Amino acid sequence: MKHPQKRRRKAKAPAHPIAAYIASQEITQVEMARRIGISPQMLNDVLRGRSQMSGKTMLLVEEATARAVTASDLVAWRPAA
């Protein structure tokens, strides 16, 4: 009797710190973008790794999240290869 092969799941990359914060707070990306002061499209591009935040925007993220997400968190995060 043959045993079915188990499919290996690819390891998920760690979530972007802002995405993890959004999920934990149960808010939308649109609301998070409003809190930071950037467009929802810009936030989406950042979360997808297509764009980077300026230092000033990183400081706005710290303020908007009461330092739950820090500039250091954002600098250290790397998208999956």
C-alpha positions as CSV (number, residue, x, y, z in Angstrom):
1,M,0.0,0.0,0.0
2,K,1.4,3.3,-1.0
3,H,1.4,6.2,1.4
4,P,0.4,9.6,0.0
5,Q,3.2,12.1,-0.2
6,K,3.1,14.9,2.3
7,R,3.4,18.3,0.8
8,R,6.0,20.5,2.3
9,R,4.8,24.0,3.0
10,K,7.2,26.8,2.3
11,A,8.2,28.6,5.5
12,K,6.4,31.9,5.7
13,A,8.5,35.0,5.9
14,P,8.1,37.0,9.1
15,A,5.3,39.5,8.7
16,H,6.2,43.1,8.1
17,P,6.2,44.9,11.5
18,I,3.4,47.2,10.4
19,A,1.3,44.3,9.0
20,A,1.7,42.5,12.4
21,Y,0.6,45.7,14.2
22,I,-2.4,46.1,11.9
23,A,-3.5,42.6,12.5
24,S,-3.0,42.8,16.3
25,Q,-5.0,46.0,16.5
26,E,-7.7,44.8,14.0
27,I,-7.5,47.9,11.9
28,T,-7.4,48.3,8.2
29,Q,-4.4,49.4,6.1
30,V,-6.4,52.5,5.1
31,E,-6.8,53.4,8.8
32,M,-3.1,52.8,9.5
33,A,-2.1,54.9,6.5
34,R,-4.3,57.7,7.8
35,R,-2.7,57.5,11.3
36,I,0.8,57.6,9.8
37,G,-0.1,60.4,7.3
38,I,0.7,58.5,4.0
39,S,-1.5,57.3,1.2
40,P,-3.0,53.8,1.5
41,Q,-1.2,52.9,-1.8
42,M,2.2,54.0,-0.3
43,L,1.6,51.8,2.7
44,N,0.6,48.9,0.5
45,D,3.8,49.3,-1.5
46,V,5.9,49.4,1.7
47,L,4.2,46.2,3.0
48,R,4.8,44.4,-0.2
49,G,8.4,45.4,-0.3
50,R,8.1,47.6,-3.4
51,S,8.9,50.8,-1.6
52,Q,10.9,52.0,1.4
53,M,9.9,54.5,4.1
54,S,11.9,57.6,4.8
55,G,13.3,58.2,8.2
56,K,10.7,60.8,8.9
57,T,7.9,58.3,8.0
58,M,9.5,55.7,10.3
59,L,9.3,58.2,13.1
60,L,5.6,58.9,12.3
61,V,5.0,55.1,12.5
62,E,6.6,55.0,16.0
63,E,4.3,57.9,17.0
64,A,1.2,56.3,15.5
65,T,1.9,53.0,17.2
66,A,3.0,54.3,20.5
67,R,6.4,52.7,19.8
68,A,4.9,49.3,19.4
69,V,6.7,49.4,16.0
70,T,10.0,51.3,16.1
71,A,12.2,52.7,13.4
72,S,14.7,50.0,14.4
73,D,12.1,47.3,13.7
74,L,11.4,48.8,10.3
75,V,15.1,49.0,9.4
76,A,15.9,45.5,10.5
77,W,13.0,43.8,8.7
78,R,13.8,42.2,5.3
79,P,11.3,40.7,2.9
80,A,11.6,37.1,2.0
81,A,13.9,36.3,-0.9
